Amino acid sequence: VAVAVSATSGTIVPAGPGGRFLGPALMYDDRRAADLNAEAQRAGAARWNALGLTVGPTAALGRAVWCLRAHGTGLRRVLHTPDVVGGALTGGPVPADWSHALKTGYDPRAGRWADEVFASLDFPVGYLPDVAAPTAEAGTVSPAAAEATGLPAGCSVRLGMTDGCAGQLATGAVAPGQFVGVLGTTYVLKGVSAELVRDPAGALYSHRHPDGWWLPGGASNTGGEALAEVPPERLAGLDRAAAGRGPASYVRYPLRREGERFPFVAAGARGFALGVPEDETDAHRAALEGVAFLERLAVERVEALGVPVTGPLHAAGGGSRSPVWTAIRATVLDRPVLVARRAETAFGAALLAASGTLHEDLAASAAAMAGPGAGAEVVPVRDERAALDDAYGRFVTGLRTRGWLDG
């Protein structure tokens, strides 16, 4: 019935006359235009402040300008991955969605490109695509694309969102107050707010929800990599031992690299331990608790910025497959954790494609396709609540005494 495209945020392709590609895609983590992005940050400081966004060194905005300087008059368009794929599916140009366009310099709050920024960098805004809301129809699958892909001719092509946003939607966190904690190599907290939230520290920024709400989120440097030194075949055994042991005897901030970016920003932050482990099981349990403490701090940070976090916290990522870790997270948060049955980007893209086609809107798509029964609910362990609450207090004090966390 319908299809939507989801890709990495900020991957772009330079195109010339007739849509001819001028070179390979410039990936989302490409830093070649870091100096141009710094100029863009200065030129649009007032706009970015109002949007609650920082133009980082890998932003696609600077790379778009780099494309013009590299290709000169041969450049006609700068396209995002879904613009390329959508054009191939429909047989003609398609608008960009405001999710993939965010890091290229689109202001979803004002509903326009950051004209003054591009003017300061001598980049014609006309080289950028038109922009529309995710779930909007961009066209239909052409006969040629149908033959090439197996999709039915006439299938509606809907605008999607970035992989991170689509993965969030796939968990069922689609309405204001709903948040998901993604525990992979690092920890990411993402959710939905009715109003745009601005974080003075720059740790949190927001995409725009298809229905006009906002999708605030932040990514930590802490997470599953806290267990990187544990051989994979030993994790299950250590988890069982940690579950039987109960709360750790000491407190640990399991940061394995220098610097933290969420829920606080501290370039000099380093991992620390308040005490020493009794044994390997105690050390493992303290690592699990440390990440859970960071998650609680992240939720409290969001709430302190005026965004309510309601109901169970949705959970996704490889770390959510650990029963003891999920139980620790629920206990530290003092709220149920709903482990998402599926959180794949492709499923999120399917929810977007179904919105306005199979179902009335995104909330209806999520209700029908992602839930009820979207996952298993894990409740707090009441007997461990007091000990973990005390340990969390020591964790926060440890961050403050080191000057990384303000009041």
C-alpha positions as CSV (number, residue, x, y, z in Angstrom):
1,V,0.0,0.0,0.0
2,A,2.8,2.4,0.9
3,V,6.5,2.7,1.5
4,A,8.7,5.2,3.3
5,V,12.5,5.7,3.3
6,S,14.6,6.0,6.4
7,A,18.4,6.6,6.4
8,T,21.3,8.1,8.4
9,S,20.9,11.8,9.4
10,G,23.0,14.1,7.3
11,T,24.3,11.8,4.5
12,I,24.1,13.8,1.3
13,V,24.9,13.5,-2.4
14,P,25.9,16.3,-4.8
15,A,24.0,16.4,-8.1
16,G,24.4,18.3,-11.3
17,P,22.2,19.1,-14.3
18,G,19.6,16.4,-15.0
19,G,20.1,14.9,-11.5
20,R,23.5,13.4,-12.5
21,F,25.4,12.5,-9.3
22,L,28.8,14.3,-9.1
23,G,30.4,11.9,-6.7
24,P,29.9,9.4,-3.9
25,A,27.7,10.1,-0.9
26,L,29.3,12.2,1.9
27,M,28.4,10.2,5.1
28,Y,26.8,11.5,8.2
29,D,30.1,11.3,10.2
30,D,32.2,13.1,7.6
31,R,34.2,16.0,9.3
32,R,35.7,17.6,6.2
33,A,33.5,20.7,6.6
34,A,34.0,21.2,10.4
35,D,35.3,24.8,9.8
36,L,32.3,25.7,7.6
37,N,30.0,24.3,10.3
38,A,31.7,26.5,12.9
39,E,31.0,29.5,10.6
40,A,27.4,28.4,10.3
41,Q,27.0,28.1,14.1
42,R,28.2,31.7,14.5
43,A,26.1,33.1,11.6
44,G,22.9,31.6,12.8
45,A,23.5,31.7,16.6
46,A,20.1,33.3,17.3
47,R,18.2,30.8,15.1
48,W,20.0,27.8,16.6
49,N,19.4,29.0,20.1
50,A,15.7,29.4,19.4
51,L,15.7,25.9,17.9
52,G,17.8,24.4,20.7
53,L,20.3,23.0,18.3
54,T,24.1,23.2,17.8
55,V,25.7,22.9,14.4
56,G,28.3,20.3,15.1
57,P,31.5,19.5,13.2
58,T,29.8,16.7,11.2
59,A,26.6,18.6,10.3
60,A,25.5,18.2,6.7
61,L,25.1,22.0,6.4
62,G,28.8,22.6,6.1
63,R,29.2,19.7,3.7
64,A,26.6,21.1,1.4
65,V,28.6,24.3,1.2
66,W,31.8,22.2,0.6
67,C,30.0,20.6,-2.3
68,L,29.5,24.0,-4.0
69,R,33.1,24.9,-3.4
70,A,34.3,21.5,-4.7
71,H,32.1,21.3,-7.8
72,G,31.5,25.0,-8.6
73,T,28.9,25.8,-11.3
74,G,28.5,22.0,-11.9
75,L,26.4,21.7,-8.7
76,R,22.7,22.0,-9.0
77,R,21.3,20.1,-6.1
78,V,22.3,18.7,-2.7
79,L,20.2,15.6,-2.0
80,H,19.7,13.5,1.1
81,T,19.7,9.7,0.9
82,P,15.8,9.5,1.0
83,D,15.7,12.2,-1.8
84,V,17.8,9.9,-4.0
85,V,15.9,6.8,-3.2
86,G,12.5,8.5,-3.4
87,G,13.4,10.0,-6.7
88,A,14.4,6.5,-8.0
89,L,11.1,5.1,-6.8
90,T,8.8,7.8,-8.2
91,G,10.8,8.7,-11.3
92,G,11.1,12.3,-10.4
93,P,12.2,14.8,-7.8
94,V,10.7,14.4,-4.3
95,P,10.8,16.8,-1.3
96,A,13.0,16.1,1.7
97,D,11.4,15.4,5.0
98,W,12.1,17.8,7.8
99,S,13.8,15.0,9.8
100,H,16.6,14.2,7.4
101,A,17.0,17.9,6.5
102,L,17.5,19.1,10.1
103,K,21.3,18.8,10.1
104,T,21.5,20.3,6.7
105,G,20.2,23.6,8.0
106,Y,16.4,23.3,7.9
107,D,14.6,25.0,10.7
108,P,11.4,22.9,11.5
109,R,10.3,25.5,14.0
110,A,10.2,28.3,11.4
111,G,9.3,26.0,8.5
112,R,12.2,27.2,6.3
113,W,15.9,26.8,5.5
114,A,18.3,29.0,7.6
115,D,18.4,31.6,4.8
116,E,20.8,34.1,6.6
117,V,23.3,31.3,7.3
118,F,23.4,30.1,3.7
119,A,23.7,33.7,2.5
120,S,26.6,34.3,4.8
121,L,28.3,31.2,3.2
122,D,27.4,32.3,-0.4
123,F,25.3,29.1,-0.9
124,P,22.1,29.5,-2.9
125,V,19.2,28.0,-1.0
126,G,17.7,27.0,-4.3
127,Y,20.2,24.1,-4.5
128,L,18.4,22.5,-1.5
129,P,15.2,20.5,-1.9
130,D,11.7,21.5,-0.9
131,V,10.8,20.2,2.5
132,A,7.6,18.6,3.8
133,A,6.4,16.7,6.9
134,P,7.2,13.0,7.4
135,T,4.3,10.8,6.3
136,A,3.4,13.3,3.4
137,E,3.0,11.6,0.0
138,A,6.0,12.3,-2.3
139,G,4.5,10.4,-5.3
140,T,3.9,6.8,-6.3
141,V,6.1,3.9,-7.4
142,S,6.7,4.2,-11.1
143,P,6.3,1.2,-13.5
144,A,10.1,1.0,-14.0
145,A,10.7,1.1,-10.2
146,A,8.0,-1.6,-9.7
147,E,9.8,-3.8,-12.2
148,A,13.2,-3.2,-10.5
149,T,12.0,-3.7,-6.9
150,G,8.9,-5.9,-6.9
151,L,6.9,-3.1,-5.2
152,P,3.5,-2.6,-6.8
153,A,3.2,0.2,-9.4
154,G,1.2,3.0,-7.9
155,C,2.3,2.2,-4.3
156,S,2.3,5.4,-2.3
157,V,5.8,6.8,-1.5
158,R,5.6,8.6,1.8
159,L,8.3,10.7,3.4
160,G,10.2,9.1,6.3
161,M,12.4,10.1,9.1
162,T,16.0,9.5,10.2
163,D,17.1,6.0,11.4
164,G,17.2,7.2,15.0
165,C,13.7,8.7,14.8
166,A,12.3,5.7,13.0
167,G,13.8,3.4,15.6
168,Q,12.2,5.4,18.4
169,L,8.8,5.3,16.8
170,A,9.1,1.5,16.3
171,T,9.2,1.0,20.1
172,G,5.7,2.7,20.4
173,A,7.0,5.9,21.9
174,V,5.0,8.2,19.7
175,A,2.9,10.5,21.9
176,P,3.9,13.3,24.3
177,G,5.3,12.0,27.6
178,Q,6.5,8.7,26.1
179,F,10.2,8.0,26.1
180,V,12.5,5.2,25.2
181,G,15.9,4.4,26.6
182,V,18.1,2.7,24.0
183,L,20.9,0.8,25.6
184,G,23.4,-0.2,23.0
185,T,27.2,0.5,22.9
186,T,26.2,3.9,24.3
187,Y,23.0,5.0,26.0
188,V,20.4,7.2,24.2
189,L,17.2,8.7,25.7
190,K,14.6,9.8,23.2
191,G,10.9,10.8,23.5
192,V,8.0,13.0,22.6
193,S,7.2,16.4,24.0
194,A,4.3,18.7,23.2
195,E,6.5,21.8,23.1
196,L,10.0,22.4,21.9
197,V,12.6,22.0,24.7
198,R,15.7,24.1,24.7
199,D,18.7,22.8,26.7
200,P,21.2,25.5,27.6
201,A,24.0,23.0,27.9
202,G,23.3,21.6,24.4
203,A,23.1,18.0,25.6
204,L,19.6,17.6,24.3
205,Y,18.2,18.6,20.8
206,S,14.9,17.9,19.1
207,H,13.6,16.6,15.8
208,R,10.1,17.6,14.8
209,H,7.4,15.0,15.2
210,P,5.2,14.3,12.0
211,D,2.2,15.7,13.9
212,G,3.9,18.9,14.9
213,W,5.1,17.8,18.4
214,W,8.8,17.4,19.1
215,L,11.3,14.6,19.6
216,P,13.9,15.6,22.2
217,G,16.8,13.2,22.6
218,G,20.4,13.0,23.8
219,A,23.2,10.4,23.5
220,S,25.7,9.5,26.2
221,N,29.2,8.3,25.9
222,T,28.4,5.7,28.6
223,G,26.4,2.5,27.9
224,G,26.9,-1.1,27.0
225,E,30.6,-0.6,26.3
226,A,31.0,-0.6,30.1
227,L,31.0,-4.3,29.7
228,A,33.5,-4.4,26.8
229,E,36.1,-6.2,28.8
230,V,33.8,-9.1,29.7
231,P,33.9,-12.0,27.1
232,P,30.5,-12.4,25.5
233,E,30.2,-16.0,26.6
234,R,30.5,-15.0,30.2
235,L,27.9,-12.3,30.3
236,A,24.9,-14.5,31.0
237,G,26.7,-16.2,33.9
238,L,27.7,-12.9,35.4
239,D,24.2,-11.5,35.0
240,R,22.8,-14.5,36.9
241,A,25.3,-14.0,39.7
242,A,24.6,-10.3,39.8
243,A,20.9,-10.9,40.1
244,G,21.5,-13.3,43.1
245,R,24.0,-10.9,44.7
246,G,21.8,-7.9,45.0
247,P,23.0,-4.2,45.1
248,A,26.7,-3.7,44.6
249,S,28.9,-2.8,47.6
250,Y,30.3,0.3,45.9
251,V,29.4,2.9,43.3
252,R,30.8,3.1,39.8
253,Y,30.6,5.5,36.9
254,P,31.6,3.2,34.0
255,L,32.8,5.7,31.4
256,R,35.5,4.1,29.3
257,R,36.4,7.2,27.3
258,E,37.2,10.8,28.1
259,G,34.3,13.2,28.0
260,E,30.5,13.0,28.5
261,R,27.8,14.6,26.3
262,F,24.5,13.6,27.9
263,P,22.8,14.0,30.4
264,F,25.5,16.5,31.2
265,V,28.3,18.0,29.0
266,A,31.8,17.7,30.4
267,A,34.8,17.3,28.1
268,G,37.1,16.2,30.9
269,A,34.8,13.6,32.5
270,R,36.3,10.2,33.3
271,G,35.0,7.1,34.8
272,F,35.4,6.6,38.6
273,A,34.7,4.2,41.4
274,L,33.7,5.1,45.0
275,G,35.1,2.0,46.7
276,V,36.5,-1.3,45.5
277,P,34.7,-4.4,44.3
278,E,34.6,-7.5,46.5
279,D,34.9,-9.7,43.4
280,E,34.1,-10.0,39.7
281,T,30.4,-10.3,40.3
282,D,30.3,-7.2,42.5
283,A,32.2,-5.3,39.7
284,H,29.8,-6.4,37.1
285,R,26.8,-5.5,39.2
286,A,28.3,-2.0,39.8
287,A,28.7,-1.5,36.1
288,L,25.1,-2.4,35.4
289,E,24.0,0.0,38.2
290,G,26.2,2.8,37.0
291,V,24.6,2.9,33.6
292,A,21.1,2.7,35.3
293,F,22.2,5.7,37.4
294,L,23.1,7.6,34.3
295,E,19.7,6.8,32.8
296,R,17.9,8.1,35.9
297,L,20.0,11.3,35.7
298,A,19.0,11.6,32.0
299,V,15.3,11.3,32.8
300,E,15.6,13.8,35.6
301,R,17.4,16.2,33.3
302,V,14.6,16.0,30.8
303,E,12.0,16.6,33.5
304,A,14.0,19.5,34.9
305,L,13.8,21.1,31.4
306,G,10.0,21.0,31.7
307,V,9.3,17.9,29.7
308,P,7.1,15.3,31.5
309,V,8.1,11.6,31.2
310,T,5.0,9.6,31.8
311,G,4.2,5.9,32.2
312,P,6.6,3.1,31.7
313,L,10.0,3.9,30.1
314,H,10.2,2.0,26.8
315,A,13.5,0.1,26.4
316,A,15.4,-1.0,23.4
317,G,18.9,-1.9,22.4
318,G,21.1,-5.0,23.1
319,G,21.3,-4.2,26.8
320,S,17.6,-4.5,27.2
321,R,17.8,-8.2,26.6
322,S,19.5,-8.6,30.0
323,P,16.7,-9.4,32.6
324,V,18.8,-8.3,35.5
325,W,20.0,-5.1,33.9
326,T,16.4,-4.2,33.0
327,A,15.2,-4.9,36.5
328,I,18.0,-2.7,37.9
329,R,16.9,0.1,35.5
330,A,13.3,-0.2,36.6
331,T,14.3,-0.1,40.3
332,V,16.6,2.8,40.0
333,L,14.0,4.7,38.0
334,D,11.2,3.6,40.3
335,R,9.0,3.0,37.3
336,P,8.2,0.0,35.1
337,V,10.3,-0.5,32.0
338,L,8.6,-1.8,28.9
339,V,11.1,-3.8,26.7
340,A,10.2,-3.1,23.1
341,R,9.4,-6.2,21.1
342,R,10.8,-4.5,18.0
343,A,12.8,-1.3,17.5
344,E,14.1,-1.7,14.0
345,T,14.5,1.4,11.8
346,A,12.6,-0.5,9.0
347,F,9.6,-1.1,11.3
348,G,9.6,2.6,12.2
349,A,9.6,3.4,8.4
350,A,6.7,1.0,8.0
351,L,4.7,2.9,10.7
352,L,5.4,6.2,8.9
353,A,4.3,4.6,5.6
354,A,1.1,3.3,7.2
355,S,0.2,6.7,8.6
356,G,-2.4,8.3,6.4
357,T,-2.7,5.2,4.3
358,L,-3.6,2.1,6.3
359,H,-4.2,4.1,9.4
360,E,-5.4,7.6,10.1
361,D,-2.2,8.9,11.7
362,L,1.0,7.9,13.4
363,A,-0.6,7.2,16.8
364,A,-3.1,4.9,15.1
365,S,-0.3,3.1,13.2
366,A,1.6,2.6,16.4
367,A,-1.4,1.3,18.3
368,A,-2.3,-1.2,15.5
369,M,1.2,-2.3,14.6
370,A,3.5,-1.8,17.6
371,G,1.1,-2.4,20.5
372,P,-0.7,-3.5,22.6
373,G,1.6,-6.4,23.4
374,A,4.5,-4.2,22.2
375,G,6.8,-5.7,24.8
376,A,7.4,-7.2,28.3
377,E,6.9,-5.0,31.3
378,V,9.6,-5.2,34.0
379,V,8.7,-3.7,37.4
380,P,11.0,-2.4,40.2
381,V,12.4,-4.7,42.8
382,R,11.1,-3.1,45.9
383,D,13.6,-4.8,48.3
384,E,16.5,-3.2,46.4
385,R,15.0,0.3,46.0
386,A,16.4,1.9,49.2
387,A,20.0,0.6,48.6
388,L,20.0,1.7,45.0
389,D,18.5,5.1,45.8
390,D,21.3,5.7,48.3
391,A,23.9,4.6,45.8
392,Y,22.4,6.9,43.2
393,G,22.8,9.8,45.6
394,R,26.5,9.0,46.0
395,F,26.8,8.7,42.2
396,V,25.4,12.2,41.7
397,T,27.6,13.6,44.6
398,G,30.6,12.1,42.9
399,L,29.8,13.9,39.6
400,R,29.3,17.2,41.4
401,T,32.4,17.1,43.6
402,R,34.4,16.6,40.4
403,G,32.8,19.7,38.8
404,W,31.1,17.9,36.0
405,L,27.5,18.3,37.2
406,D,26.1,21.6,38.4
407,G,23.1,22.1,40.7
